[in-house]
Amino acid sequence: MENVIKFFQENIVARICVDAYFVLIIVSLLVYLAIRIKKIFVLTIIGIILGIVSWFVTAVNLEISKYIYPAFFGSYLIICVVISTPEIRKLMDTNRKIDQRADMLVSSTQSTKEAIADAVFHMSSTKVGALITIEQHNSLDQYAERAIQLNSDISKELLEQIFIKDSPLHDGGVIIRGNKIVCAGAYYVLTQDETLDKTVGSRHRAGVGISEITDSLTIIVSEETGAVHVATAGCMVAIDNKSALLEYINLFLGR
């Protein structure tokens, strides 16, 4: 390594060529970061590589790069924070304490489960989009507090009225706790899962997103196709009929 450094220190042509190459690396990384990078792990690897390159630049005294790299590192750190914001927010949400109700799970009655399933498949048949989240142990109060408070008994008709296309609450989610609709118009952090099909819309991404950071179950009805999906533990599966949905809810909440 000492011989390599000495060679570059004594050979100005070699330093100019390597200097131009490192400047090209900087520009390429900026473009790549702006377009592609989304994961903290990849950002960390790039940061390590840049640290090694920066050491080499200083060691061989590359005239242009040694002035560019310090400014670039400052910009790189800002880019890391901006790009990582969804992951940071998700980590903070995941680490929020479980509400004191953790050992006092509010169970839903069978009639409540039936009302949810009836509403879901009626909205599916009429292509009314819906986002219904059923709380389990993890509290969803942080989302409910920013939504429209209802605290209403669950009924098929009420759920359908909330999501009807002319309703101001149509685009948000409903949070259910036990036999009550806690709120409507709730908004969640969208999942960053790249394995999801690019055609999956924001309603489905919100449903998967809330299931990634809480132990809730979310039912999603597509406004475009009427298809029904459920999301839990970061996974989304299609549901074809009311019986299958009820079985899924019973399995999730316990019979």
Secondary structure as GFF3:
##gff-version 3
##sequence-region A 1 255
A	DSSP	alpha_helix	2	10	.	.	.	ID=ss1
A	DSSP	alpha_helix	12	35	.	.	.	ID=ss2
A	DSSP	alpha_helix	40	60	.	.	.	ID=ss3
A	DSSP	alpha_helix	65	94	.	.	.	ID=ss4
A	DSSP	three_ten_helix	100	103	.	.	.	ID=ss5
A	DSSP	alpha_helix	110	125	.	.	.	ID=ss6
A	DSSP	beta_strand	130	134	.	.	.	ID=ss7
A	DSSP	alpha_helix	141	144	.	.	.	ID=ss8
A	DSSP	beta_strand	148	153	.	.	.	ID=ss9
A	DSSP	alpha_helix	156	163	.	.	.	ID=ss10
A	DSSP	beta_strand	173	177	.	.	.	ID=ss11
A	DSSP	beta_strand	180	186	.	.	.	ID=ss12
A	DSSP	alpha_helix	202	213	.	.	.	ID=ss13
A	DSSP	beta_strand	217	221	.	.	.	ID=ss14
A	DSSP	beta_strand	228	232	.	.	.	ID=ss15
A	DSSP	beta_strand	235	239	.	.	.	ID=ss16
A	DSSP	alpha_helix	242	253	.	.	.	ID=ss17
###
